[in-house]
Every structure is written in structure tokens, then in C-alpha cells.
């Protein structure tokens, strides 16, 4: 008989790393074949801008989720509960109530962390008490070894497991029509929501430095509006006189998103978002054989091999970012080599099938214990 697992996860909308991984788990035929799964969506936000904010509709939604969980536990106690735990903010206290219910029923738990901030939040005595409650006698799945330091005060080293994210393999290389090294104007791509901490302003400033040196390039920003509106973005572009080089193209999906990746030469993601863990968008860029420039944040150093598949630069260091962009713009062969190395690393480590194998092995191991 297949082990019975109750999955409490995040499903889109909104679309972000945790919800996309939740969707992959929910739709996985491998997981469905190995486990008897039941699923509850924990997300109450319907768009990125409302994430992290408390509202009456969210409170009402959570009450419904809590009672749905209670009904599932009364119907059948699972052998394991998989919980996509949020570790900071109001959502953490929502999850504390969920954990309390699971503990009341004596359910074995494993947390899959797609966010961080425990070390920062645990400076508060009340938060620290709740972390001890939540993390007591539980297994934790992390996306990278670099993220263990965030929870090491509460989780023993023997209780955490490493499972990097994975994404579906679209095998785009055969579809690329124009060899990137032959293009006359190098195109830089940024794909994320317009959030300041994702490095939007830093990249615009780096583009200004490139222009001041007479370097030819184009930089496209793709994503939804976040704490930066389209109007504010355009005002900054105009301020730096970059209207001919920098464009905000809004959200792109499916074929339009594919075309954005295959028409790009460099992927730039200079994030300094404090909760950044393992950005799926970097995996997408590597899948499309793009060299990636990003920062030393979260598990990113496990994804980008500095000097091999791209470059890592210090956060908010505009000069370092501009310097690496200039180097890649001026060296098409290096761009090609790094992109090919990134594609190979994606094939070996970050395909969805690899993620599914790792996750199912971890879940089975925890059940067997």
C-alpha cells in the first residue's frame, strides 16, 4: 500500500517560486505513483502585491483552510504531512496554528522551506519561542546547504535534507535560430517582478554606466509591477537617458516568454532580496544556455558557478555588475562557453525529474524512520 501523505503547499496564483514548486508537486505523476496524496492549498493571496499583507478576506480564507485540514485529519490520519512552511511575517503565525493542529493529532511532519529569515526574526524573544515550538522534532527540507545557517539554532544537522528546486525541461536549444555570438547588439534580460530588492535599480544604473562608455546593448525587463510601478520605472529610465536601450515589456507567458529567453544573450538578476533562496528564474536562464550574473544570496552560489556558468557580484555593487556585463558583452565566445556550461549543469542537477527523485527519496526516508 502506498504511504499516505497530506500535502499542505502553495499553489498559484500568485506565481512565485514556492507556488510553482507546489504546482510541480501537485501535478507530479511520479509522486502520485509512489504516495497516496491529499492536497490543501495554503495561499490566500491572489497577486504578488498582496502577499505578506493581512486582510479580512485572508483571515476568512485561513479559517476555511484550518477547518478543511481538521476535516482531513478526522477522516484519516496521514503517515506524514508535508508543509511548505513560511518562516516570517503574518503567514508564519498562520502556519503556527496549522502546526499546532498537526501536533494535536500526533502527525509526523516535514517542512519544505522556500523562504528564510529565521535567524533575523529569532532575535525577538516571542518569535524565538514559537520557532522552538514549530521546529521541535521535525525534519526540514532545504534548497541549499547555504541555507542551513538560518535554522541551525532550532534544527539539528541530522534533521535537514537538501533538495534543490527543479523545473520542466523544455529543451530549447534546437529551436534557437540565430547563433547568439553572431548578433550585432547584445541583449540583456531581467525577468522578475519590478521589486527594488530584486536589483531593478542596480541594473538600470549599471546600464547607464555601460552607455557612458559607448557600449552597445539592449536591456529588457519582463515581469509584473511590484513596489516599483511602470511609471516609476520609466521615470528612472528617462532620468538616465536610457529610453533607446532599456525597455519594460510587462508580463510574458508561454511563447512570448520563450522568445524573450532565446533572443537574449545575458541574464542579469542582481538580487538583494533578503528572503531570496533558490530563484527558479535562474534555472530557466540556464536551461536556455544563458550566462547568468547574480549575487551572493541564499542558495544562488549553489546554482551559479562563478566564472564557469556566469558571475556572482556583491549585492548593490553597481560597478561590479557593470564590469561583468561589459566583459560578457565584449566576449561572445565566453558568453557561449558559460551558457553551454550552465545548460549542462541544468541537465545534471536542476531538471524536474531530478527534483522529483530527490524529493520522493527524502519523503520515503522520513516515513521509513
C-alpha positions in Angstrom: 0.0 0.0 0.0 1.3 3.5 -0.9 2.2 5.7 2.1 -0.4 8.3 2.9 0.9 11.9 2.7 -1.0 15.1 3.3 0.5 17.9 1.3 0.0 21.5 2.6 1.5 23.6 -0.1 1.3 26.8 -2.1 -0.4 26.8 -5.5 -0.6 29.7 -8.0 -1.9 32.3 -8.2 0.2 34.3 -7.5 3.1 32.9 -9.4 6.4 32.7 -7.4 9.0 30.1 -6.6 7.1 28.4 -3.8 3.8 28.2 -5.7 5.5 26.9 -8.9 7.2 24.1 -6.9 3.9 23.4 -5.3 2.3 23.1 -8.7 5.0 20.7 -9.8 4.5 18.5 -6.8 0.7 18.6 -7.2 1.0 17.6 -10.8 3.8 15.0 -10.5 2.9 11.6 -11.8 5.9 10.1 -10.0 4.8 11.4 -6.6 1.2 10.3 -7.3 2.5 6.8 -8.2 4.6 6.4 -5.0 2.3 8.1 -2.5 -1.4 8.3 -1.7 -1.6 12.1 -1.6 -4.1 14.6 -0.4 -3.6 18.3 -1.1 -4.6 21.6 0.5 -3.6 25.0 -0.9 -2.4 27.4 1.8 -2.2 30.5 -0.3 -4.7 33.2 0.3 -3.1 35.9 -1.9 -4.2 36.2 -5.5 -1.4 38.6 -6.6 2.1 39.4 -5.7 1.3 42.9 -4.3 -1.0 41.5 -1.6 1.5 38.9 -0.4 2.5 39.4 3.2 -0.4 41.7 3.9 -3.2 41.0 6.4 -6.8 41.4 5.3 -10.2 40.2 6.4 -10.5 38.1 3.2 -7.2 36.4 4.1 -8.3 35.7 7.6 -11.6 34.3 6.4 -9.7 32.1 3.9 -7.4 30.8 6.6 -10.3 29.9 8.8 -11.6 27.8 5.9 -8.2 26.2 5.4 -7.9 25.3 9.0 -11.2 23.6 9.2 -10.5 21.8 5.9 -7.3 20.5 7.5 -9.3 19.5 10.6 -11.7 17.5 8.4 -8.9 15.8 6.6 -7.2 14.8 9.9 -10.5 13.5 11.3 -11.2 11.5 8.1 -7.7 9.8 8.0 -4.5 10.5 9.9 -1.6 10.7 7.4 1.6 8.9 7.8 3.4 12.2 7.0 2.4 15.8 6.5 4.4 17.8 4.0 4.1 21.6 4.9 5.5 24.4 2.8 6.2 26.5 5.9 6.5 30.2 5.8 9.0 31.3 8.5 8.4 35.1 8.9 5.6 37.6 8.8 1.9 37.1 9.4 1.9 33.9 7.4 4.3 32.3 9.9 1.7 32.7 12.7 -0.9 31.3 10.4 1.4 28.3 10.0 1.9 28.1 13.7 -1.8 27.4 14.1 -1.6 24.7 11.4 1.4 23.1 13.2 -0.5 23.2 16.5 -3.3 21.2 14.9 -0.9 18.7 13.4 0.8 18.2 16.7 -2.5 17.7 18.4 -3.2 14.8 16.1 0.3 13.5 16.5 1.2 13.8 12.8 4.8 13.3 11.7 5.8 16.5 9.8 8.4 17.6 7.2 8.8 21.3 6.3 9.9 22.4 2.9 11.4 25.8 3.2 11.3 28.1 0.2 12.0 31.2 2.3 14.3 32.3 5.1 14.6 34.9 7.8 14.6 32.7 11.0 17.9 33.9 12.2 16.9 37.5 11.8 13.4 37.1 13.3 14.6 34.9 16.2 16.3 38.0 17.8 12.8 38.6 19.2 12.1 36.5 22.3 8.5 35.8 21.3 9.4 34.7 17.8 12.1 32.5 19.3 9.7 30.7 21.5 7.4 30.0 18.5 10.4 28.7 16.5 11.2 26.2 19.2 7.6 25.1 19.2 7.4 24.7 15.4 10.8 23.1 14.7 10.8 20.6 17.6 11.2 17.0 16.5 10.7 17.8 12.8 12.5 17.1 9.5 13.3 20.1 7.2 13.9 20.2 3.5 16.2 23.0 2.4 17.0 24.1 -1.1 20.8 24.6 -0.5 23.4 23.8 2.2 24.0 27.6 2.3 20.5 28.0 3.9 21.1 25.8 7.0 22.7 28.6 8.9 19.3 30.3 9.0 17.7 27.5 11.1 20.7 25.9 12.8 19.7 27.2 16.2 16.5 25.2 16.0 17.1 22.2 13.8 19.8 19.6 14.4 22.1 18.9 11.5 20.8 15.3 11.3 17.3 16.5 10.6 17.7 18.6 7.5 17.8 17.4 3.9 18.9 19.1 0.7 16.6 19.1 -2.3 17.4 21.8 -4.9 14.5 23.0 -7.0 13.9 21.7 -10.5 11.9 22.8 -13.5 10.5 21.1 -16.6 13.0 20.6 -19.4 11.8 22.5 -22.4 14.9 21.6 -24.4 15.0 24.9 -26.2 18.5 24.7 -27.8 17.2 23.1 -31.0 14.8 26.0 -31.5 17.3 28.8 -31.4 17.6 30.2 -35.0 20.2 32.9 -34.6 23.5 31.9 -33.1 23.9 34.3 -30.1 27.6 35.1 -30.8 26.7 36.4 -34.2 24.1 39.0 -33.1 25.0 42.7 -33.7 23.5 44.0 -30.5 23.9 42.1 -27.2 20.6 41.8 -25.3 20.5 41.6 -21.5 17.4 40.1 -19.9 15.9 40.7 -16.5 12.9 38.5 -15.7 11.1 39.0 -12.3 8.6 41.3 -10.8 9.6 45.0 -10.6 10.7 44.8 -7.0 13.5 47.1 -5.8 15.2 44.3 -3.8 15.4 42.1 -6.9 18.0 44.6 -8.2 15.9 46.6 -10.7 17.5 50.0 -9.8 21.0 48.5 -9.7 20.7 47.0 -13.2 19.4 50.3 -14.6 22.3 52.2 -13.1 24.7 49.6 -14.5 23.1 50.1 -17.9 23.8 53.8 -17.5 27.5 53.1 -16.9 27.6 50.9 -20.0 26.1 53.7 -22.1 28.5 56.2 -20.7 31.3 54.0 -22.1 29.7 53.9 -25.5 28.9 50.2 -25.3 26.1 49.0 -27.5 23.5 46.9 -25.8 19.7 46.4 -25.1 18.2 45.5 -21.8 14.7 44.2 -21.5 12.8 44.0 -18.1 10.0 41.4 -18.1 7.6 40.9 -15.2 4.7 42.4 -13.3 4.7 45.6 -11.3 5.7 45.2 -7.7 6.9 48.0 -5.3 8.1 49.8 -8.5 5.3 50.8 -10.9 5.7 51.0 -14.6 5.6 54.8 -14.4 8.4 54.9 -11.7 10.5 52.6 -13.8 10.1 54.7 -16.9 10.9 57.8 -14.9 14.2 56.3 -13.9 14.9 55.2 -17.4 14.3 58.7 -18.6 16.4 60.2 -15.8 19.4 58.2 -17.1 18.6 58.9 -20.7 18.2 55.1 -21.5 15.0 55.1 -23.5 16.7 53.7 -26.5 18.5 50.9 -24.6 16.2 49.9 -21.7 12.6 48.6 -22.0 9.9 47.4 -19.6 7.8 44.8 -21.5 5.4 43.7 -18.8 4.4 40.1 -18.2 5.2 37.5 -20.7 4.0 33.9 -20.8 4.4 30.7 -22.9 5.6 31.5 -26.4 6.4 35.2 -25.6 8.4 34.1 -22.6 10.2 31.5 -24.7 11.1 34.2 -27.4 12.4 36.5 -24.6 14.8 33.9 -23.5 16.0 32.7 -26.9 16.5 36.3 -28.1 18.6 37.2 -25.0 22.4 36.9 -24.7 22.9 37.5 -21.0 20.6 37.0 -18.0 21.0 39.5 -15.1 19.5 39.0 -11.7 21.3 41.3 -9.2 19.0 40.5 -6.3 19.5 41.7 -2.7 16.0 40.4 -1.6 16.6 39.2 2.0 14.4 36.2 1.6 15.9 35.0 -1.7 16.6 31.3 -1.5 16.7 29.5 -4.9 15.3 31.6 -7.8 13.7 29.4 -10.4 14.2 32.1 -13.0 18.0 31.4 -12.8 17.3 27.8 -13.6 15.2 28.9 -16.6 18.0 31.1 -17.9 20.5 28.2 -17.6 18.0 26.0 -19.4 18.2 28.4 -22.3 22.0 28.4 -22.3 22.4 31.9 -21.0 25.3 33.1 -18.8 23.9 34.4 -15.6 25.1 37.4 -13.5 23.6 37.3 -9.9 24.7 37.8 -6.3 25.8 36.0 -3.2 22.4 35.5 -1.7 20.6 32.4 -0.3 21.4 29.3 -2.4 22.4 31.1 -5.5 26.1 30.2 -5.1 25.0 26.5 -5.4 23.4 27.3 -8.8 25.9 29.7 -10.4 29.5 28.6 -10.5 31.4 31.8 -10.5 33.5 32.2 -13.6 32.1 29.0 -15.2 28.3 29.3 -15.7 28.2 33.1 -15.0 29.3 35.6 -12.4 28.4 36.4 -8.8 28.8 40.0 -7.7 28.4 41.7 -4.4 24.9 43.0 -3.7 24.1 46.6 -4.7 27.6 46.9 -6.2 26.7 48.6 -9.5 30.3 49.0 -10.7 30.9 45.3 -10.3 27.7 44.5 -12.1 28.5 46.8 -14.9 32.0 45.4 -15.2 30.8 41.8 -15.6 28.1 42.9 -18.1 30.8 44.8 -20.1 33.1 41.7 -20.1 30.4 39.4 -21.4 29.2 41.9 -24.0 32.7 42.2 -25.3 33.5 38.4 -25.2 30.9 36.4 -27.2 32.9 33.2 -27.0 32.9 33.4 -23.2 29.2 34.0 -23.3 28.7 30.9 -25.4 31.0 28.8 -23.1 29.3 29.9 -19.9 25.9 29.4 -21.4 26.8 25.8 -22.5 28.2 25.0 -19.1 25.0 26.4 -17.5 22.9 24.2 -19.7 24.9 21.1 -18.8 24.6 21.9 -15.1 20.8 22.3 -15.5 20.6 18.9 -17.3 22.6 17.2 -14.5 21.1 18.9 -11.4 18.0 21.0 -12.0 15.6 19.2 -14.3 12.2 18.5 -12.8 12.8 14.7 -12.9 16.0 15.1 -10.7 14.0 17.2 -8.2 11.2 14.6 -8.1 13.6 11.8 -7.5 15.3 13.7 -4.7 12.1 14.7 -3.0 10.5 11.2 -3.2 13.6 9.7 -1.7 13.5 12.1 1.2 9.8 11.6 1.8 10.2 7.8 1.8 13.2 8.0 4.1 11.3 10.1 6.6 8.3 7.8 6.5 10.6 4.7 7.0 12.2 6.3 10.1 
